[in-house]
């Protein structure tokens, strides 16, 4: 594989030029952190309200904010007192 070149146009700009290499591997990738739970792609905050909790929905593969817990697979163990 001869000369590989690329550019990522963001601030600050990242540019690269490589030659005589068969592969390129990124050593560090940094992505800005989400600012809120709703920024995450696997969280649905549609019915968020006071007292809501996040429940994982295995069918959709997302966490859903809800105040109603109706799932036969849920076990809440409060410990022994």
C-alpha positions as CSV (number, residue, x, y, z in Angstrom):
1,X,0.0,0.0,0.0
2,X,1.5,3.3,-1.0
3,X,1.0,6.7,0.6
4,X,-1.9,7.1,2.9
5,X,-3.1,10.6,3.8
6,X,-6.1,11.9,5.7
7,X,-7.5,14.9,7.5
8,X,-10.0,15.5,10.2
9,X,-11.5,19.0,10.1
10,X,-12.2,20.0,13.6
11,X,-10.7,22.6,16.0
12,X,-7.8,22.0,16.3
13,X,-7.3,20.5,12.8
14,X,-5.6,17.1,12.6
15,X,-3.7,16.2,9.5
16,X,-1.6,13.2,8.6
17,X,0.5,11.9,5.8
18,X,2.0,8.4,5.8
19,X,3.9,6.4,3.3
20,X,5.2,2.8,2.9
21,X,2.9,1.5,5.7
22,X,0.5,-1.4,5.4
23,X,-1.8,-0.3,8.2
24,X,-2.5,2.6,10.6
25,X,-3.7,2.3,14.2
26,X,-5.0,5.1,16.3
27,X,-3.3,5.2,19.7
28,X,-5.6,7.7,21.4
29,X,-9.2,8.7,20.6
30,X,-10.9,11.3,22.8
31,X,-14.6,12.0,22.6
32,X,-16.3,14.7,24.5
33,X,-18.3,13.5,27.5
34,X,-22.1,13.7,27.3
35,X,-23.6,16.6,29.3
36,X,-26.9,14.8,30.3
37,X,-28.3,11.2,30.4
38,X,-30.5,12.1,27.4
39,X,-27.4,12.7,25.3
40,X,-26.6,9.0,25.4
41,X,-27.9,7.0,22.5
42,X,-29.1,4.1,24.6
43,X,-31.2,6.1,27.1
44,X,-34.8,7.2,26.4
45,X,-36.0,10.0,28.6
46,X,-39.4,10.4,27.1
47,X,-41.5,9.9,30.3
48,X,-39.1,11.4,32.8
49,X,-40.8,12.8,35.9
50,X,-40.2,13.3,39.6
51,X,-39.4,9.8,41.1
52,X,-38.5,8.2,37.8
53,X,-35.8,5.5,37.6
54,X,-34.0,4.0,34.6
55,X,-35.1,0.4,33.7
56,X,-33.2,-1.6,31.0
57,X,-35.4,-2.8,28.2
58,X,-33.9,-6.0,26.7
59,X,-36.1,-5.8,23.6
60,X,-34.9,-2.3,22.5
61,X,-31.5,-2.5,24.2
62,X,-32.1,0.9,25.8
63,X,-32.6,2.3,29.3
64,X,-36.0,3.8,29.7
65,X,-37.0,6.4,32.4
66,X,-40.2,5.3,34.1
67,X,-42.1,5.6,37.4
68,X,-43.9,2.3,36.8
69,X,-42.0,-0.9,37.5
70,X,-43.9,-3.8,36.0
71,X,-41.4,-6.5,35.1
72,X,-41.5,-10.1,36.2
73,X,-37.7,-10.4,36.0
74,X,-37.1,-7.6,38.6
75,X,-36.0,-8.5,42.0
76,X,-35.4,-5.9,44.7
77,X,-33.5,-7.3,47.6
78,X,-33.4,-4.9,50.5
79,X,-31.1,-6.9,52.7
80,X,-31.6,-8.5,56.2
81,X,-32.4,-6.4,59.2
